[in-house]
Structure formats: C-alpha cells, structure tokens
C-alpha cells in the first residue's frame, strides 16, 4: 500500500472554509491512489470551545491530577477526529475515527508530556485495507495499562511523524496556516521567502531556535526512517516545503548542498544574560553555579566558561529566581536583561571560512552589539539586545542572500 499521512492543525479545522480545504486534500490524495491516514489537532485556538487551552481553563489551577488533566485534554482531539470523519462521510468518503490509543500509540506514564514507546499500527492497517480513511486524534496515546496520556505541545505533529514511520508512509504532510517554512519570520523580514526544500537537520535547528511551524521532535522521528515531510498551507494546493535527507548522490532534492550556505535566520526573545566573574586566586565558581541551577530546575543556555568566569542565559521568567540563588552563593553576578538570541542556520556553513566574519560585519554595519556568541555544526548564535533583534535578523537575511541577492 502507498500510504500518506496528513496532519491538520487546529486552525485548519476551525471554520467551514479550511475544513472544506482539508477534505479537498484528502480527496486529492485518494485520487492519487494513496491510502490516507489523517491526524487532527483540537479545533481552533484559545477561546474556541474545544481548543486545548480552553479545556484547560475548565478546571481550577492545582485542582486536578496530571492523570485527569490528560483525560480532559485528550477530549479536544477526539471531538475533532469524530467531527472530521463525519464530514468526510458527507463527501462519500468512508472514514473511521480512532483515539491515539486505538491507533496503537503506546506511551510511558509521564502525564502531560509522555514519550512514545512504540506504535502498533495493526488496527490502522486493517481499516486502510478495507478502503477507509483513518482519522486519528493527535496529541495523545495510551499506556500499557490503559491510561490516556498526552504527548506535550506539538504532540499532533509527533503523532503524525510516529505513524508515518510505523506505517512506512510515502510522505507525511503537515498542513498549517502558513505556506511552508520561511527563510525568516515574515513579520520581521518583509522579503522572507518560502524554502522549497531543506534537510531534517536544518529544519530541526530552525524549529529549536524559534521557528514555530513544525515541532522539532516530529522532524527527528521522521528522520530516523527518512520519511519525507512536507509543510504546507491548508488553503492552497502549493507544495510547501519538502523536508528530507540528502540523496545517495550527495545532492539534496536535485541541488548541490553547497549551493546554499545558509537556510534561514530565526530568533528567540525574552532572554536574560547572566555573567559571573571568577575572583582571582579563588576556586573555580562554575561547578557551584551550574549545580545550583540544576538543583533549582532552571534551564541554562548559551554557555561560555573561561578563566575569567562564566556567562549563560536563562528565560526572562526564570531570571529573578536564578539571580537570587546565585547571590545566595556569594558570587559576583551581573544581570543583562532584555536580550534576544539570533540564529543563523544552514547545513552549508560547516567548515566554510568567513561565515562568522560576514555575521560580525553585517551586525556591525547596523550598529548591533554582539553580547555573546556560540556555534555548532550547522548553527551560529549571537546574543543581542532585544531592541536590536529585528534589525539583526533583517541584516543577516540580506547578508546571506536569503532575499535572493547574495551580498
């Protein structure tokens, strides 16, 4: 069987027009002789009757157990699955709605963010063999002893990717309210362009560094079995962005990976930089500092350790608590609020001389001060002041030719 997994997010199911477009995409896949598995999110966003955040608002804070909260939150996707299956039947399409557990998604017992242990797709395969479109409630699974769990934010993307792998699908299509993955946030960069294709690693890095179109966990799952993923707009027949691996001949979907140095620029705001000086002649402070953060459950990022001290960042929400803990240690703390991380992502930057020089030059021309920097195989990060973030993103987008003109 040629199997296609289609995932429709909450905005794709929130009104009559996008729902009819979703039906159109199912019909088109069936006409291409695919057997179709549809994964759905809860309909709409906060304020909509069955959206996840709306359901969460039905219970007083702290009054529910994690188990019962998952039981409640799973309802949004179940309602969506049953509703969409019924809509398909009005279009003469045979359809069967399944919960995540009925679809064979087995998870650990970590309510609220349960990792998937395995997928047993037997029920789905039987339904597909009978000619049914299978509509699966995303964002959820079931433990070995029958408890309903949710998979955490982005869980419907995760559901789609996991089913794609288990079913050896030809492709997973992620339908959303944007036309694909962009070279930068179009709200910041007016000439941001849709990426026609990119590697799993590039898209993972863009997602982890602030791009919100697809959850990075879903991309990582698809990458394990090299299942291609397309990120597409619901209300369009445009093919969107294809996420796949480098082909056997070393070319990515018909192009040399070296043709594109940088894939995209992304950003994360509301960050606080913390710098701790190392007193001359005193024992190194970094061990006590990072142990204190770990003990407090505070996630640290952008870490630099050297003879003169340490520097790292925390989220704005954790900054006050982190500062109090560190001052209680008796260390000298400098707090730099209102920061942002700007990331340059591209599989082509590894081993290429001059990339950092171009970044520094582009930001210097705009008068943007780099407070801290770091790099990995495919990403270079710069910490800047939040007030400079938009100018920094635009400058880097231009400098690396992502507007179509290489400078």
C-alpha positions as CSV (number, residue, x, y, z in Angstrom):
1,X,0.0,0.0,0.0
2,X,1.0,3.6,-0.7
3,X,0.3,5.4,2.5
4,X,0.1,9.1,3.0
5,X,-0.2,10.7,6.5
6,X,-1.9,14.1,6.5
7,X,-1.9,16.2,9.7
8,X,-4.3,19.1,10.1
9,X,-3.7,21.7,12.9
10,X,-6.3,23.5,14.9
11,X,-6.6,26.4,12.6
12,X,-7.1,24.0,9.6
13,X,-10.3,22.7,11.3
14,X,-11.6,25.9,12.9
15,X,-14.0,27.1,10.2
16,X,-16.0,25.8,7.3
17,X,-13.7,27.0,4.6
18,X,-10.5,25.5,5.9
19,X,-12.4,22.2,6.8
20,X,-13.5,22.0,3.2
21,X,-9.9,22.5,2.0
22,X,-8.9,19.7,4.3
23,X,-11.5,17.4,2.7
24,X,-10.1,18.6,-0.7
25,X,-6.6,17.4,0.3
26,X,-7.9,14.0,1.4
27,X,-9.8,13.7,-1.9
28,X,-6.8,14.6,-3.9
29,X,-4.6,12.0,-2.1
30,X,-7.3,9.3,-2.7
31,X,-7.4,10.2,-6.4
32,X,-3.6,9.7,-6.5
33,X,-4.3,6.1,-5.1
34,X,-2.9,6.7,-1.7
35,X,-4.4,5.1,1.4
36,X,-4.8,8.0,3.7
37,X,-4.3,8.5,7.5
38,X,-5.4,11.8,8.8
39,X,-4.1,13.2,12.2
40,X,-6.1,16.1,13.7
41,X,-5.5,18.6,16.4
42,X,-8.2,20.1,18.6
43,X,-10.2,22.6,16.6
44,X,-9.2,26.3,16.9
45,X,-7.0,28.1,19.3
46,X,-7.5,29.5,22.8
47,X,-11.1,30.7,23.2
48,X,-12.5,28.1,20.8
49,X,-14.8,25.7,22.6
50,X,-12.7,22.6,22.2
51,X,-9.2,24.1,22.0
52,X,-6.6,22.7,24.4
53,X,-6.2,25.9,26.3
54,X,-9.9,26.3,26.6
55,X,-10.3,22.9,28.0
56,X,-7.5,23.6,30.5
57,X,-9.4,26.6,31.7
58,X,-12.3,24.4,32.7
59,X,-10.5,23.3,35.9
60,X,-9.3,25.4,38.7
61,X,-5.5,25.7,38.9
62,X,-4.0,23.0,41.0
63,X,-7.3,21.2,41.5
64,X,-6.7,18.4,39.0
65,X,-4.3,15.5,39.0
66,X,-1.9,15.1,36.0
67,X,-3.8,11.9,35.0
68,X,-7.2,13.6,35.0
69,X,-5.8,16.7,33.2
70,X,-4.6,14.4,30.4
71,X,-8.0,12.8,30.3
72,X,-9.6,16.2,29.9
73,X,-7.2,17.5,27.3
74,X,-7.5,14.4,25.1
75,X,-11.1,15.3,24.5
76,X,-10.4,18.1,22.1
77,X,-8.7,15.9,19.6
78,X,-11.2,13.1,20.0
79,X,-14.0,15.6,19.2
80,X,-12.0,16.8,16.2
81,X,-11.4,13.3,14.9
82,X,-15.1,12.2,15.1
83,X,-16.3,15.5,13.6
84,X,-13.8,15.3,10.7
85,X,-14.6,11.6,10.0
86,X,-18.3,12.6,9.8
87,X,-17.5,15.4,7.4
88,X,-15.6,13.0,5.1
89,X,-18.6,10.7,5.1
90,X,-20.8,13.6,3.8
91,X,-18.5,13.6,0.9
92,X,-19.0,9.9,0.2
93,X,-15.6,9.0,1.7
94,X,-15.6,6.0,4.1
95,X,-13.8,7.0,7.3
96,X,-13.1,5.7,10.7
97,X,-12.2,7.8,13.7
98,X,-9.7,6.4,16.3
99,X,-8.2,7.8,19.5
100,X,-4.5,7.8,19.8
101,X,-4.6,4.6,21.9
102,X,-6.9,2.8,19.5
103,X,-4.4,3.8,16.7
104,X,-1.8,1.8,18.6
105,X,0.3,4.7,20.1
106,X,1.8,3.3,23.4
107,X,3.5,5.8,25.7
108,X,5.2,5.9,29.0
109,X,3.3,7.1,32.1
110,X,4.6,10.7,32.1
111,X,1.3,12.6,32.1
112,X,1.5,15.9,30.2
113,X,4.5,15.0,28.0
114,X,4.5,11.2,27.6
115,X,7.3,9.8,25.3
116,X,6.1,7.3,22.7
117,X,7.4,3.8,23.5
118,X,6.1,2.1,20.3
119,X,3.4,2.2,17.7
120,X,1.3,-0.8,17.0
121,X,-0.4,0.0,13.7
122,X,-2.4,-3.2,13.2
123,X,-5.8,-1.5,13.6
124,X,-5.0,1.3,11.2
125,X,-3.7,-1.2,8.6
126,X,-6.9,-3.3,8.8
127,X,-9.0,-0.1,8.3
128,X,-6.9,1.0,5.4
129,X,-7.2,-2.4,3.7
130,X,-11.0,-2.0,3.9
131,X,-10.7,1.2,2.0
132,X,-11.3,3.6,4.9
133,X,-9.6,6.9,5.6
134,X,-8.4,6.6,9.2
135,X,-8.8,9.8,11.2
136,X,-6.6,9.7,14.3
137,X,-6.8,12.0,17.3
138,X,-3.4,13.6,17.6
139,X,-1.5,14.7,20.8
140,X,-2.4,11.5,22.7
141,X,-1.6,7.9,23.4
142,X,-2.3,5.2,25.9
143,X,0.0,3.5,28.5
144,X,0.4,-0.3,28.6
145,X,-2.1,-0.4,31.4
146,X,-4.7,1.6,29.6
147,X,-4.3,5.1,30.9
148,X,-4.8,8.0,28.5
149,X,-1.8,10.3,28.1
150,X,-0.9,13.4,26.2
151,X,2.3,14.0,24.3
152,X,3.0,17.6,25.2
153,X,2.9,20.7,23.0
154,X,3.4,19.9,19.3
155,X,2.0,16.4,20.1
156,X,-0.1,16.2,16.9
157,X,3.0,16.7,14.7
158,X,4.7,14.0,16.8
159,X,1.7,11.7,16.3
160,X,1.8,12.2,12.5
161,X,5.5,11.5,12.3
162,X,5.3,8.4,14.5
163,X,2.5,7.0,12.4
164,X,4.4,7.8,9.2
165,X,7.4,5.8,10.5
166,X,5.3,2.9,11.8
167,X,3.3,2.6,8.6
168,X,6.4,3.2,6.3
169,X,4.4,6.0,4.7
170,X,5.5,7.5,1.4
171,X,5.3,11.0,3.0
172,X,3.9,13.0,5.9
173,X,2.1,16.2,5.0
174,X,1.8,18.8,7.8
175,X,-0.9,21.3,7.0
176,X,-0.9,24.6,8.8
177,X,-1.9,28.3,8.3
178,X,1.3,29.3,6.5
179,X,2.6,28.3,3.1
180,X,5.7,26.5,4.3
181,X,8.9,27.1,6.2
182,X,10.3,30.6,5.6
183,X,13.8,31.9,5.4
184,X,12.9,34.2,8.4
185,X,9.8,35.4,10.3
186,X,7.8,37.3,7.7
187,X,6.5,39.6,10.5
188,X,10.1,40.8,10.8
189,X,11.5,40.4,7.3
190,X,9.2,41.6,4.5
191,X,11.1,39.7,1.8
192,X,11.3,36.4,3.6
193,X,10.8,33.6,1.1
194,X,9.4,30.1,1.3
195,X,12.0,27.4,1.4
196,X,11.2,24.8,-1.4
197,X,13.3,22.2,0.4
198,X,15.6,21.7,3.3
199,X,17.3,18.9,5.3
200,X,15.9,17.4,8.5
201,X,18.8,18.9,10.5
202,X,18.3,22.4,9.1
203,X,14.6,22.4,10.0
204,X,15.2,20.9,13.4
205,X,17.6,23.7,14.2
206,X,15.3,26.4,12.9
207,X,12.5,24.9,15.0
208,X,14.6,24.6,18.1
209,X,15.8,28.2,17.7
210,X,12.4,29.8,17.4
211,X,10.6,28.8,14.2
212,X,7.2,27.5,15.2
213,X,5.8,25.9,12.0
214,X,6.6,22.3,12.9
215,X,7.7,20.7,16.1
216,X,11.4,19.6,16.0
217,X,10.5,16.3,17.8
218,X,8.4,15.3,14.8
219,X,11.2,16.0,12.3
220,X,13.6,14.0,14.4
221,X,11.2,11.0,14.4
222,X,10.7,11.2,10.6
223,X,14.5,11.4,10.1
224,X,15.0,8.0,11.8
225,X,13.5,6.3,8.8
226,X,14.0,9.0,6.2
227,X,10.2,9.6,5.8
228,X,9.8,12.8,3.8
229,X,7.8,15.6,5.4
230,X,6.0,18.4,3.6
231,X,4.9,21.6,5.5
232,X,2.0,23.0,3.5
233,X,-0.7,25.6,3.7
234,X,-4.2,24.2,4.2
235,X,-6.0,26.6,2.0
236,X,-3.7,26.1,-1.0
237,X,-2.5,23.5,-3.4
238,X,1.0,24.8,-3.2
239,X,3.5,22.0,-2.4
240,X,5.1,23.9,0.5
241,X,8.5,23.0,1.9
242,X,9.8,19.5,1.5
243,X,12.0,18.2,4.4
244,X,14.1,15.2,3.6
245,X,17.6,13.8,3.6
246,X,20.5,14.2,1.3
247,X,20.1,11.7,-1.6
248,X,22.6,8.9,-2.3
249,X,24.4,11.0,-4.9
250,X,25.1,13.7,-2.3
251,X,22.5,16.1,-3.7
252,X,19.5,17.4,-1.7
253,X,16.5,17.1,-4.0
254,X,18.4,17.9,-7.1
255,X,20.7,20.6,-5.9
256,X,24.3,20.6,-4.5
257,X,24.1,21.3,-0.7
258,X,26.9,23.8,-1.2
259,X,24.7,25.9,-3.4
260,X,23.0,27.4,-0.3
261,X,25.3,28.4,2.5
262,X,22.5,29.5,5.0
263,X,19.0,28.1,5.1
264,X,17.3,30.6,7.4
265,X,17.5,33.2,10.2
266,X,15.5,32.8,13.3
267,X,15.2,34.5,16.7
268,X,14.2,33.9,20.3
269,X,13.3,36.9,22.6
270,X,12.8,37.5,26.3
271,X,16.2,36.2,27.3
272,X,18.4,37.4,30.2
273,X,22.2,37.1,30.2
274,X,23.9,36.2,33.5
275,X,27.6,36.8,33.9
276,X,29.6,35.6,37.0
277,X,33.2,36.8,37.5
278,X,35.9,34.4,38.6
279,X,37.7,36.0,41.6
280,X,41.5,36.0,41.3
281,X,43.0,33.1,43.3
282,X,39.7,31.7,44.3
283,X,38.5,28.2,43.5
284,X,36.6,28.0,40.1
285,X,33.0,29.1,40.5
286,X,31.4,27.3,37.5
287,X,30.8,24.0,39.2
288,X,28.8,25.5,42.1
289,X,27.0,27.9,39.7
290,X,25.7,25.2,37.3
291,X,25.0,22.7,40.1
292,X,22.8,25.4,41.8
293,X,20.9,26.0,38.5
294,X,20.4,22.2,38.0
295,X,19.2,21.8,41.6
296,X,16.6,24.6,41.1
297,X,15.4,23.1,37.8
298,X,16.5,26.2,35.8
299,X,17.4,25.5,32.2
300,X,20.5,27.4,31.1
301,X,21.6,28.1,27.5
302,X,24.3,29.9,25.6
303,X,27.0,28.8,28.0
304,X,30.5,30.2,27.9
305,X,33.1,29.1,30.6
306,X,36.6,30.6,30.8
307,X,39.3,31.6,33.3
308,X,37.6,35.0,33.9
309,X,34.2,33.5,34.8
310,X,31.1,32.1,33.2
311,X,28.3,33.5,31.1
312,X,25.0,32.0,30.2
313,X,21.4,32.8,29.5
314,X,18.0,31.9,31.1
315,X,14.5,32.8,30.2
316,X,13.1,36.0,31.4
317,X,10.6,34.1,33.5
318,X,13.4,32.4,35.5
319,X,15.8,35.3,35.7
320,X,14.7,36.6,39.1
321,X,14.9,33.2,40.8
322,X,18.3,32.5,39.2
323,X,19.7,35.8,40.4
324,X,18.5,35.2,43.9
325,X,20.1,31.7,44.0
326,X,23.4,32.9,42.7
327,X,23.6,35.9,45.1
328,X,23.0,33.5,47.9
329,X,26.1,31.6,46.7
330,X,28.1,34.8,47.4
331,X,29.3,35.1,43.8
332,X,29.6,38.4,41.8
333,X,26.6,38.5,39.4
334,X,25.9,40.8,36.5
335,X,22.4,40.7,35.0
336,X,21.8,41.9,31.5
337,X,18.1,41.9,30.8
338,X,16.1,42.3,27.6
339,X,18.3,40.1,25.3
340,X,17.5,38.0,22.3
341,X,19.2,35.2,20.5
342,X,19.5,35.4,16.7
343,X,20.4,32.2,15.0
344,X,22.0,31.6,11.5
345,X,21.1,28.1,10.4
346,X,22.5,26.2,7.4
347,X,23.9,22.8,6.6
348,X,26.3,24.5,4.2
349,X,28.2,26.5,6.9
350,X,30.2,23.6,8.4
351,X,33.9,24.1,7.5
352,X,33.4,27.2,5.4
353,X,35.8,30.0,6.2
354,X,34.5,33.5,6.7
355,X,30.9,32.8,7.9
356,X,31.4,34.5,11.3
357,X,33.2,37.4,9.6
358,X,30.1,38.0,7.5
359,X,27.9,37.8,10.5
360,X,30.0,40.3,12.5
361,X,30.3,42.6,9.5
362,X,26.5,42.6,8.9
363,X,25.7,43.4,12.5
364,X,28.4,46.0,12.9
365,X,27.1,47.9,9.9
366,X,23.7,48.1,11.6
367,X,25.3,49.1,14.9
368,X,24.2,45.9,16.6
369,X,26.4,44.8,19.5
370,X,27.1,41.1,19.9
371,X,26.9,40.3,23.7
372,X,27.9,36.6,23.3
373,X,28.2,34.1,20.5
374,X,28.4,30.3,20.1
375,X,28.3,27.8,17.2
376,X,27.6,24.2,16.3
377,X,28.0,22.2,13.1
378,X,25.0,23.9,11.4
379,X,24.2,26.9,13.5
380,X,25.8,30.1,14.7
381,X,24.1,32.0,17.6
382,X,24.5,35.7,18.5
383,X,23.1,37.2,21.7
384,X,22.0,40.8,21.1
385,X,19.8,43.3,22.9
386,X,16.1,42.7,22.3
387,X,15.7,46.2,20.9
388,X,18.3,45.3,18.2
389,X,16.7,41.9,17.4
390,X,14.6,42.8,14.3
391,X,17.5,44.8,12.7
392,X,19.9,42.0,13.3
393,X,17.5,39.4,11.7
394,X,17.0,41.6,8.7
395,X,20.7,42.4,8.3
396,X,21.7,38.7,8.4
397,X,18.9,37.8,6.0
398,X,20.3,40.3,3.5
399,X,23.9,39.5,4.0
400,X,23.4,35.8,3.3
401,X,21.4,36.4,0.2
402,X,18.1,34.9,1.5
403,X,16.2,37.7,-0.2
404,X,17.6,36.3,-3.5
405,X,20.5,38.7,-3.8
406,X,23.9,37.5,-2.4
407,X,26.0,40.2,-0.7
